[in-house]
């Protein structure tokens, strides 16, 4: 118990918000099997399993590359991973602490599909040396391998992908009907009355 500087009452001490390291570990713990953790992480991210093992056992801090790879793999957690803030209205959530709560047959939220599509689209264009802005402007010339790659990695249909590409909107043009009360902080309030 500590004394509240506001009311002078004794209140229960609140836990500190999770660090980025703790948030990354929670995502890994929920989404990756313990048995093959480092092999799976290496396969998913392209970062050595030994680096992940050293991170897991607190022998190194997470690198920007590690954080980016986790956020790109599970974009529904990207905002929470980097800031500790939840924004469920646009599909930005935190993983449940219940291990493997996700049902793979469950439909992926639209925002997660869209983020995965955008990530895969940019990765493919970069790998192939294609100007992604040009592809968006010329949707009639979208290479079939790109469409197939996007279908595989985003769990979207060909029609959904083409519709996305035909929107011809830049990131700044997308409008969201969101309000401040939609944001939820991962940090608990500092004091609560006992």
C-alpha positions, 0 to 999 in steps of 0.5 A: 500500500502507498499513500496517494499524493492526491487524496492522502489515502492508502491505495494499492500499488498498480503494476507498471505498463508493459515494456516493448520487450514484454509486449514482444514476448507476449505476442511470441508466447501466444502465437508461437509454440514453445517447442519450436519457438526459435526455429519458427521465429527464424522461419517467419522473420528471417532473423537467426533463431540464436538472436531470438533465443538471446532475446528471449533469455534477456541476453539482448534487447530487441532490435528495430528489425525484430520489432518490425518483423513481429509487427509485420507478421501480426499487424493487428498488434502493431500499434500496441507493440510500439506504443502500448495503446489499443485501438479496437475500432480499427482492429489494433488489439493486443494478444489475449494472454490465453495461449493459442486463443486464436482459432485458425478457422476463424475469419480474420478481421478486415483491418488485419487482412488489409494490413497484411495485404498492404505489407505483402504488396509493398514487400513484393513490389520492393523485391521485384523492383516494381514501383508500387505507386505505378501498380496502384495507378495501373491496376489493369497491369497487376502481374498475376504472380503479385495477385497470387502472392497477395491471395496467399499472404492476406487471406483475401479473395482475388476480387477483394485484392483487385477492389483494394488496388482499384481504390487508388487512394494513398495512405493519406486519403483513407478516412476513419470515423474514429473518436478519442474514446476508441483509444484504450491505453495498456497502462493502468491508472496510477491509483485506485481507492482501496 
